[in-house]
Structure formats: C-alpha cells, structure tokens
Amino acid sequence: MLEAKFNRLRELLRGYGSCVIAYSGGVDSVLLARVAHDVLGERSLAAIADSPSLPRRELREAVEIAAQFQIPLRVVNTAEFADERYLANPTNRCYFCKHALFTELTPLARAEGFAVIAYGENASDVGDHRPGAQAAAEFQIRAPLKEAGLTKTEIRELSARLGLPTADKPQLACLSSRIPTGEAVTPAKLLMVEEAEYFLRDLGFFDVRVRHHELAQGHLARIEVGPAEIPRLIADDQYAAVAAHFRELGYLHVTLDLAGYRRGSTNGVGTVTTAAPIVFRAASTRA
C-alpha cells in the first residue's frame, strides 16, 4: 500500500513537468521537495517563505537540509506582516499567510517557467481547521501528498527510508499560532515565543509550545509539553530555572498547562480564563 502511494506521488510530480514546492523545512515539505528533485531534477525548485513567523533556527536548518540533498532553494520574503487582517489574528489568519506566500510564488513560477506550484498538505490534514487550504484552492496550488493519499505517519516512514533528518522531527506550526485568536500578532511577541521555545528544546523537550497571552498587567506564557514530559519539567526545581529565564524574556507570569501539548489550543481562545482550571502556575512576580 505504501509503495503504491509513493509511486503515485512520483507519477503526479513527473506529470507536472516542472514545479515550485512551497518549502518550510518541516516533515511534509522536505519529503515533497526531495521527491520532486529526484523526479524532476533542476525542473523543480523549493521556495521557503521568510518572515517574523519563521524561527531563525528553522530557517537555517531548512537551508542546510536543502543543501545536504542538493535541492535547489530560493528564500522568498513574504508580506503578511504588512496586512492588517493577518495582524488582527482572526480565526482564518492562516488564509492571509498562505495568500501572501502564493502571491509571491505565482509570479516567480511564471517568470521562471515552472508549470505547477505544490505544497505539503497531506491526507491526515483532511477535516482539520486549515484556512490556508482556501488560499491554495484560489491559486490552484496542488497538494500531491494528499492526492497520493499519504498520511503523516506514512510520510515519516518514507522520510526515514530516504534518510531525511526530518523523519522524526516534531510537528511545528508558524510562531503566530502561539497567539490566541483575536489577540494581535506582533514581531516582538513572536520573538519572545521563539526564544522561550528554543530554551525548552535545548533542555531536551520534544513536543513544545509556548502560548503567549496578554493580560492587563503584562505577558503570560502558557507552556505546553508532551504529557509524558510534564514530570521532568516540574522535577528537581527545573521549572524554577525555566520561569526565571522566561522572566528575562519579558514574561510577567509563567504557567504550565497540565493538559499537555495539543494542536490548536489557542484557536478561538481570546483569554486565558478558559484554560485556568488546567494551568499550573510555575512562578509569578509579587507586588
């Protein structure tokens, strides 16, 4: 079954003749870019969107992976942070992000003779809240992983088979996803989140999100780690070191969400009071 899906993916890409892959350095897009390059060679191009929503480490690693596998790569600056609709952080924020990306990739593909633009939506994404898919449909962007019926688990399996370093990479969404719906997205907030998450990852935590909430009296960080990782975070006073570092980053309050990491926990949440029953306060300043 997996072999048949993999062959179907290769057939789809070969049928394009040439294509630009919307590349992020994540599990899906790395596999897609690698297979496209295997099938089409120099008639494929990976293009990564650079903006404040992309962590600097992720950009560096994405560039390094492309170089390692000799995948042609272009870094494209996108303008979603010039769009007030994106900055307002509505429930369909991802639509404006993907719209900005495809607005850049469409003329690039046209000018350089690439027939198709493709991105990494897969079969496991069907049914998720994915406003970016609307933008993809409007620009007629192809989703060959989804069309081939490849699930996230199967994509990881194929990635391991091809020796891709992203095979077991944790799932990462853009930094703006850490801001609750309805709270404004700003580069300053995203930098705080980025540095906070780096700190936790460097401590060895795998599934990590730092949700950034605005209170009347300052910033609050709500930490999500994998449920199995929670005991390690609160053991041996490690949480105190985390709280101290987060304060240096500008957080007035630091909390641990006892529900653990889960996708989309800021969707439709404009205030932290809805999460209060499951939040453990690791530290806070005193008057």
C-alpha positions in Angstrom: 0.0 0.0 0.0 2.7 2.5 1.0 4.8 1.6 -2.1 1.8 2.2 -4.3 1.2 5.6 -2.7 4.8 6.5 -3.1 4.7 5.6 -6.8 1.6 7.6 -7.2 3.4 10.6 -5.7 6.2 10.2 -8.1 3.8 9.9 -11.0 2.0 13.1 -10.0 5.2 15.1 -9.8 6.5 13.7 -13.1 3.3 14.7 -14.7 3.8 18.3 -13.7 6.8 18.6 -15.9 8.2 21.3 -13.6 7.2 22.7 -10.3 7.9 25.0 -7.4 7.5 23.4 -3.9 6.3 25.7 -1.0 9.0 24.5 1.4 9.2 25.1 5.1 11.8 22.6 6.3 9.1 20.5 8.0 8.4 16.8 7.6 5.9 17.2 4.7 7.6 19.8 2.6 11.1 18.2 2.9 9.8 14.9 1.7 7.9 16.6 -1.1 10.9 18.7 -2.2 13.3 15.7 -2.1 11.0 13.5 -4.2 10.3 16.4 -6.6 14.1 16.9 -7.1 14.6 13.1 -7.5 11.9 13.0 -10.2 12.3 16.4 -12.0 15.9 17.4 -11.2 16.6 21.1 -12.0 13.0 21.4 -13.2 12.0 21.6 -9.5 12.6 24.5 -7.1 12.0 24.7 -3.3 10.9 28.1 -2.1 10.8 29.0 1.6 8.9 32.0 2.9 10.9 34.2 5.3 9.0 36.4 7.8 8.9 37.0 11.5 6.7 34.0 12.0 9.5 31.6 11.0 12.0 30.9 13.7 15.6 31.7 12.7 16.8 28.2 13.7 14.1 26.7 11.5 15.2 28.8 8.5 18.9 27.8 9.0 18.0 24.1 9.3 15.7 24.2 6.2 18.5 25.8 4.2 21.0 23.2 5.4 18.7 20.3 4.6 18.2 21.6 1.0 22.0 21.9 0.6 22.6 18.4 2.0 20.3 16.9 -0.6 21.2 19.3 -3.4 17.7 20.6 -3.6 17.6 24.0 -5.4 16.2 26.5 -2.9 15.0 30.1 -3.0 14.3 32.2 0.1 11.3 34.5 -0.6 10.3 37.4 1.7 6.6 37.4 2.2 4.5 40.4 3.3 1.8 39.0 5.6 3.0 41.4 8.4 2.0 44.3 6.2 -1.5 43.0 6.1 -3.7 44.3 9.0 -6.1 41.4 8.5 -3.3 39.0 9.3 -2.0 41.0 12.3 -5.6 41.1 13.8 -5.3 37.3 14.2 -8.8 36.2 13.1 -9.7 32.6 13.0 -8.7 32.4 9.4 -5.3 34.1 9.9 -3.6 31.2 8.0 -5.6 32.2 4.9 -3.8 35.6 4.8 -0.4 33.9 5.4 -0.8 31.4 2.6 -2.3 34.1 0.4 0.8 36.2 0.9 3.0 33.2 0.1 1.2 32.2 -3.1 1.1 35.9 -4.1 4.9 35.7 -4.2 5.3 32.2 -5.7 2.9 32.7 -8.6 4.9 35.4 -10.5 8.1 33.5 -9.6 6.9 30.3 -11.2 5.5 32.2 -14.2 8.7 34.2 -14.8 11.0 31.1 -14.5 8.8 28.7 -16.4 7.6 26.4 -13.7 4.3 24.8 -14.6 2.9 24.0 -11.2 3.1 25.2 -7.6 2.7 22.5 -4.9 2.6 22.5 -1.1 2.7 20.0 1.7 -0.9 19.3 2.7 -1.3 15.6 3.3 -4.1 13.1 3.7 -4.1 13.5 7.5 -4.9 17.2 7.2 -8.4 16.5 5.7 -11.0 17.7 8.1 -8.7 19.9 10.1 -9.3 23.7 10.5 -7.0 24.8 7.6 -7.9 28.2 6.2 -4.7 28.1 4.2 -6.3 25.4 2.0 -8.8 28.0 0.8 -5.9 30.2 -0.4 -4.3 27.2 -2.1 -7.5 26.5 -3.9 -7.8 30.1 -5.1 -4.3 30.0 -6.6 -4.8 26.5 -7.9 -1.9 25.1 -5.8 -1.5 21.3 -5.9 -1.2 19.1 -2.9 0.4 15.9 -4.3 0.9 14.3 -0.9 -2.8 14.5 -0.2 -3.7 13.4 -3.8 -1.5 10.4 -3.4 -3.3 9.5 -0.1 -0.2 9.8 2.1 -0.8 10.3 5.8 1.6 11.9 8.2 2.7 8.5 9.6 3.4 7.3 6.1 5.3 10.5 5.2 7.5 9.9 8.3 8.1 6.3 7.2 9.1 7.3 3.7 11.3 10.1 5.1 13.2 7.6 7.2 13.5 5.3 4.2 15.1 8.2 2.2 17.4 9.1 5.1 15.8 12.5 5.7 16.7 14.1 9.0 13.1 15.3 9.4 11.6 11.8 9.7 11.1 12.1 13.5 11.0 15.9 13.6 8.3 17.3 15.9 5.4 19.0 14.2 5.9 22.7 14.1 3.4 25.4 13.1 4.4 29.1 12.5 5.0 31.2 15.6 1.9 33.2 15.1 -0.1 30.1 16.0 1.1 30.7 19.6 -1.1 33.9 19.9 -4.7 33.3 20.9 -7.3 34.1 18.2 -8.3 37.8 18.4 -5.0 39.0 20.1 -2.8 41.0 17.8 0.2 39.3 16.3 3.4 41.4 16.5 7.1 40.6 15.7 8.0 41.4 19.3 5.6 38.8 20.7 6.9 36.2 18.3 10.5 36.8 19.2 9.6 36.2 22.9 7.9 32.9 21.9 10.8 31.9 19.7 13.4 32.4 22.4 11.2 30.7 25.0 10.7 27.6 22.9 14.4 27.4 22.0 15.2 27.4 25.7 12.8 24.4 26.3 14.0 22.5 23.3 17.6 23.0 24.3 16.7 21.4 27.6 15.6 18.3 25.7 11.8 18.7 25.5 10.4 17.4 22.2 6.7 18.5 21.9 6.9 22.1 22.9 4.6 25.1 22.5 4.8 28.4 24.5 1.4 30.1 24.2 1.6 33.9 24.6 -1.3 35.6 26.4 -1.8 39.3 27.0 -3.1 40.2 30.5 -3.9 43.7 31.8 -0.8 43.6 33.9 1.6 42.0 31.3 2.6 39.0 29.3 1.8 35.4 30.4 3.5 32.3 29.0 1.5 29.1 29.0 3.9 26.2 28.4 2.7 23.0 26.7 4.9 20.0 26.6 4.1 16.4 25.8 2.1 14.8 28.7 4.9 12.3 29.3 7.4 15.2 29.6 5.5 17.1 32.2 7.0 15.3 35.2 10.5 16.1 34.0 9.7 19.8 33.7 8.5 20.1 37.3 11.1 17.7 38.8 14.2 18.9 40.6 13.1 22.5 40.5 13.8 22.7 36.8 10.6 24.7 36.4 12.2 27.5 38.6 15.0 27.9 36.1 12.5 27.9 33.2 10.4 30.6 34.9 13.5 32.7 35.7 14.6 32.6 32.1 11.2 33.4 30.8 11.0 36.4 33.1 14.3 37.6 31.4 12.5 37.4 28.1 9.7 39.7 29.4 7.1 37.3 30.7 5.5 38.5 34.0 3.8 35.1 34.6 4.8 31.6 33.6 2.4 28.7 33.7 2.4 25.0 32.8 -0.7 23.6 31.1 -1.4 20.3 32.7 -3.4 19.1 29.6 0.0 19.0 27.8 0.7 19.8 24.2 -2.2 19.7 21.7 -2.7 21.2 18.4 -4.8 24.4 18.1 -5.2 25.1 21.8 -5.3 28.9 21.0 -7.9 28.6 18.3 -10.9 30.7 19.3 -9.4 31.5 22.7 -9.1 35.2 23.3 -8.5 34.9 27.1 -6.6 32.6 29.4 -9.5 32.2 31.8 -10.9 29.3 29.7 -7.7 27.4 30.4 -7.3 28.3 34.1 -8.6 25.1 35.6 -5.8 23.1 33.9 -3.0 25.6 34.4 -0.3 25.1 37.0 1.3 28.4 37.9 5.1 27.8 37.9 6.0 31.2 39.0 4.9 34.8 39.1 6.2 38.1 40.4 4.9 39.5 43.7 4.0 43.1 44.3 
